[in-house]
Amino acid sequence: MSLTPDQVDIYRSEGYVVVPDVLDAAELSALRGAVDALLAGAKGVADHTDLYDLEDSHTPEAPRVRRLKQPHRHHRAFADLPRNPRVQALLTSLLGPSVRLQSVKLNLKSAGYGAPVEWHQDWAFYPHTNDDVLAMGVMLDDFTPDNGPMMVV
């Protein structure tokens, strides 16, 4: 699985491309299970950690996690994701054969209390010496306009 020339053109002109169904049902299930396992570990946590960025309404008894930071360092499913051959094929379609992982994070949008991720640009946070960098997003759940998906301008 690599990007078509039309998809590469879209990326180059618009700054993003959406590629559906890169991961199969079993891979998505494994990632969702990894999220559940990591979130279960937030019970009893009182403050932000190297893994947990907590909502303002979080308590150790009623955990509310805003973001999982560097989940690839805490669960094998997230360590394997950037190495997935289909993911690699898509990335090398845009970057060439030298792909390097800079960071991983998982923003959570929990119903009823999830804080929004406000308008921002990631570019300023990339430690780069050239502009051959990109952010890859993997949606673990279906999304619609009603559940607050990421928007691109």
VENDA-V60263 format. One record per backbone hydrogen bond with DSSP energy under -1.0 kcal/mol. NH is the residue of the N-H (numbers start at 1). CO is the residue of the C=O. If there is no record, write none. Layout:
BEGIN
nh | co
NH | CO
NH | CO
END
This chain:
BEGIN
nh | co
8 | 4
9 | 5
10 | 6
11 | 7
12 | 8
13 | 9
14 | 10
15 | 11
28 | 24
29 | 25
30 | 26
31 | 27
32 | 28
33 | 29
34 | 30
35 | 31
36 | 32
37 | 33
38 | 34
39 | 35
40 | 36
42 | 39
43 | 40
44 | 60
45 | 42
49 | 52
53 | 67
55 | 64
58 | 55
59 | 62
66 | 53
67 | 53
68 | 106
69 | 51
70 | 104
73 | 70
74 | 71
75 | 71
79 | 75
80 | 76
81 | 77
84 | 81
88 | 84
89 | 85
90 | 86
91 | 87
92 | 88
93 | 89
94 | 91
95 | 91
96 | 92
99 | 97
106 | 68
108 | 66
113 | 110
114 | 110
125 | 122
126 | 123
128 | 126
133 | 131
147 | 144
END
